[in-house]
């Protein structure tokens, strides 16, 4: 649909020069008669009625903010926005055919999910860009595939929703805000509250997406997303994560496809039910993004000779000091546990403490090869290795 030049609207006498809004109580009609016919608004509109026989274009134009208000959602056929200082929706707008983004954003309050720009059954859009998109909530009705033209004031950051079946209603918004401390909503999603399968959760941005139909989403990142600032991040480590409503923490959603590098790329999630999550964003897997794990891929194998000569008399395991909350288990070659210690600090000198009948604890364990298991609770890591005990 090509942009039109607005057609002056001659109002009734009650709309004097000082009038600041067009008021529709139910007797306003916009007819499509071909060509460039339509209604151009350079002022606010208050909608408390229906638009009967609406098959034309209603455009919003001007350099100042234009507000859409009223008690009844404004249902339009075609619409376009060329409002340099944004069109502010304080009432829902439903579009049955085309939205043409020309200039300025369509803004809704991010603290109010009940007001949105809704693309109904066959609604679509053109012209979306960094300079013109929805900064707030966009919705779609009865779709199995839809790309939401959402973003913040400066960038278009769309989300593609691919549902298994038609979803009756889906709603989306983008936030260039820290999930732990967002400024436009009261709820927060602490990036440190996460399951062990996640290494890092992005503190730069997140998306709100709700639908009750299983679906996959596609989201992208760019240099502003800051994924390259995550220590040891690689393309292979990036995953989609969501704040679970059930467990109140970040959990992995997972990827079905990914492309790009840590500066620019996109990811397609695994199938999930959006309504089960508050918000979604990017995360990384804990290995190898964890710095300690990169520096210590293993803790090595050890030699112990407890003969009081001051050399290798006790078992000193590298890196244990990085996790004061830890545990050490030692097994013999038959798989029998011969030693265990919570919060181990250089204490094993060849004596069993498990009450084992293998050898008297007074004599000590026989020389030979033993197997150890170290758990570093603070780092959420586990290591295994071998120990040779010499008498």
N, C-alpha and C positions, 0 to 999 in steps of 0.2 A: 504494500500500500504506500503510495507516494505521499509525502507531506503536503498539507494544504495551507493556503493562506486563510487566516481566520475570517469568518463572516461576521460583521458587526451585529450585535444582538440588541434589538430595540425592546426595551422592557416597559412594563406598565408604569404609570405615573408614580407609583409608590417607590420606585427605584430611582431616587433622586441622585444628584451628583455625589452626595456624601455617603451613599450606600456602599457598604464594604463587602457585601456578599450577595450572591444570587440564591434566592430561597425557592426550593421546589417542594410544594405541598402535594403534588400528585397530578398536576395538570400540564406538566412540561413534556413535550414530545420532540424527538429528533428523527426526522424522516430521511431516508436515503433515496435521492431522486437522480442519482448518477452524477458523474463529474466530480466537482470539488465541494459538494454540499456538506454542511455540517455546522457545528456550534463551536465557536471559539471563546474560551473563558479567559479573561484577564483579571479576574477577581476570585475571591473565595466562593465556595458553593456549600450551601446547607441543604442536605437532602432528607426530607421527612415524608417522602412519597415515592411512588414508582415512576419510571420513565416508560410510558406506554408507547408501543409501536416504535421502539428505538431500534433503528437499523442504520443510523448514520454515525458520523464521527463526532466525538466530543474531544476537543483539544484544549490543553492547558498551556498558556503562553505568558511570558512576561519576565521582567528582571527581578521582581520581588518574590517573596515566598507566597505561594498559593496554597490555601488550606481546603481540604475536603472534610466537611463536618456533617453532623446530622444523626438521626436516630435509626435510619433505615439504610442498609448498604446500597451504594450507588452502583447500579447495574448498567454497563455500557456495552455497545457492540464493538466499535473501534474507538481507540483513544491514542493520543500522542502527547508527549511531555516535552516542552521546550521552555523550561523555567530555570533560569540561571541560578537562582538561589533555592532551588528544590521545591518540589510539591510535597507538602506535609499531609499525610493521611491521618486524620483523627476519626475516620470512619472507614470501614472496609469498602474497597472498590472491586467489583467483579467484572471481568472482561470476557465476553463471549467469543470474540474474534481476535483482533490484532491490537497489540500495544507497540507503539513505535517510540523508542527512546531516541530523542534528538539532542537534548541538552539538559543538564541538571539531573539530580537524583530523585527517585520516589522514596520518601523517607517515612518510616513508621517508628513509633517508640519501641525500643527493644525490651522494655520492661512490661509490655502489654502484648501478649500473643493473640489477643482476640481481634486485633486490627491488622489487616494485611492486604496486599494486592493479590487477588485470586484469579488465576487463569482457569476458567471453567472448562467444561468437557472438550471443546475444540479451540480454546484460546491459545494464542502463540505470541511471540514477540520478535521484533527486529531492532537493529541499531544499538544493541547493548554495548557498552564500552566502559573504560575506566572513568569516563566523564559522565556517564549516564547509565544507571542501573537501579536496583532496589537496595537501599541501605536500611534494612529492617527485615520484616517478614514478607516473604513471597509464598504463595500457596498454589496448589494445582489439584483439580478434581477429576476423578475417573481416568487416571493415566496409569500405564505400565512403564512408560519411559518419559522422563522430563528432566530438563536442565534448568535449574533455578538461577536466574540472573542476579545473584546477590553479591554484595561486597561491602567494603567500608567507604568512607568518604573519598578515598584516593584510588582504590583499586577494585576491579571486578574480580571476584573470587568465587566462581560458580561451583555448584555441586550437582552432579548428575545422579538421579535416582532411577535405578533399573529394577522394577518390582517383578515378582514372579507372576502376579496377576494384576489386573486393574486395582489401584488403591482408591477408595472412595474420596480420601482427603489426605494430602501430605503438605507439610509446612516446613519452611527452611529459613535460616538466617545465618549470617557470617559475623564473627566477632574478631577483630584484630586487637585482642586483649589477652592478658595473662589469665588462664583458667583459674588459677589460685586466688586471684584478686581482681575479678572483672569490675569495671566501673559503671557499666550500663545496666547491670542486673544485680539483684540482691544475693542470688545463690552463688556459691563458689565451689570449685572442683580442684582440690589440692593436688598438684602434680606429684607430690611425694607419697600420696595414698594410692598405692598400686600393688598389684600382685607380683610375685617373684619372676614371672615370665616377661616382665617389662623392665628395661634398663632405665630409660629416660622418657618422660612425657614432655612434649613441646610446651613451653611457657609463652609462646608468641601469639597463637591464634587458635580458634576452634569454630566448629559449625554446630548449629542446632538443627536437627532433622527429626521429624516425627511422622510416622506412618505405622499402621498396624499390620501391614502386609510384608512378608519376608522379601528382602531386597538386597542389592549390592549398590554401593555408592562409589563414585569416582571423584576424587579431590586432588588438587595439584599444589605444588609448593614452588616458591621462587626465592631469590636471595633474601627478601624481606622476612621469609619464614624462619631463617636462622638455623636450618637443620645442619648446615656445615659447621656451626659453632659447637655442636655436641661432640665431646671428645670421642675420637675413634669412630665417628659415624661413617657408614658407607651406604651405598644404595641398597645393598642386600640386608642391611640392618633396619631399614625403615619399615614400619608396620602401621596399620590403622588401629587405633585404640579408642575405647569408649568408656564414659563414666556410667557404670552399672547402677541402675535404680535399685536393684535387689541387694547389692553388697556395698554400695556407697564407696566405690573405689574404681580406679582405672583398670580395665581388663583388656586383653587383646581381642580384637575382632578378626584380624588377619587379612592377608592379601590373596587375591586370585591372579593379579597381574601388576607389574610395576615397570616403569621405564624412566630413564633420565640419569641424573647424577645428584649429588647432595646439594647442588645449587639450584637446579631446575628439574622438575619431573612431575609425574603423576602416578597415582596408585589406585587400583580397583580393589575394593574390599572383598572379603568372603561374604556369603549371604548371612544376613542377620535381621532381626526385627527392630527397626529404629525406635519404636515406642518403649523398648526395654532399656534404652540408654537416654541419659539427659543430654549429653553432647558428645561429639567425636572430634578427634584431632590426630596428629602424628605422634608415634612413639618409636622407640628402638628396642630391639631385643637386647638382653643383658650381656650376651657374649657375641662378639668381642668388644662391645662398646664399653664394658667396665674396665677402667684403667688398670686396676690390680690384676684382673684376669689376663690382660694383654701382657703385662710385665711378668706375670707368673703363670704361664700356660700349664706348668706342673710345679709341684713343690719338691720334686726330686726324690732320689733314693739316699738312704743314710747308713752310716757305719757307726756302730756303738761298741765300745770296749770299756766296760765299767770296772777298771782295775786301779782306780784312785791315782792315776799318774797325771791327772789334770787335762788329758786330751781325750775327747769323745767319751767322757765318763757318763754324761746324760744326753738324752735326745733333745737336740735343739732344732726345731723345724722353722725354716725360713718363712717369714711373713705372718706368723701367728700373732705378732703384736699388733697387726693391722685390724684384728678382730678379737677384742678381749672376750666377747661372747662366742665361745667355740667349744668343740668337743673332739676328743681323740679316742679312737678305738684301735686296738692292735690284735691281730689274729695270727695263730700259728699256721703251718702249712696244711693242717687238717681242717682249717676253718673254724677252730675253736677260739673263742674270745679269751684273751689272757690279760688284757689291760683295758681300762676305760677311765676317762677323766673328763669332767666338765670344766671348762675354762682352764685349759692346760697352759702351764708356764714352766717349761724346761724341768720336768720332774721325773721322767721315766729313766731308770738306771738298770733296767733288766729284771725287775722284780714284778711278779704278777700281783694284781690286787682284786682279782675276780673270784677268789675262793676256789680256783680250779684245782682239780685233783691230778693235773698233769705233772706237776712238780711242786715240791714243798716251797712255800713262799720264802722260807728262811734261806734256802739254797739258791734260789733264783732260777730264771728260765734257762733252758739249755741253749747253747749256741746254735745258730742256724739262721735261716731266712724267715722273716715275718712280714706280714702284710698290714699296712695301716690305712685308716680312713679318717680324714680330717674334715670337719664341717665348720665353716666360718660363717656363723649366723649373721653377723653385722654386714657381711658382703654378699650373703645369699649364694655362697659357693661351696662346692665339695671337691676334695682332692683325694687321690689314692696314690700309693707308692709302696716301695719295699724297704725293709730295714734288715741289715745283716748284723747279728749279735755275735760278738767274739768274746770268748772267755780266756 
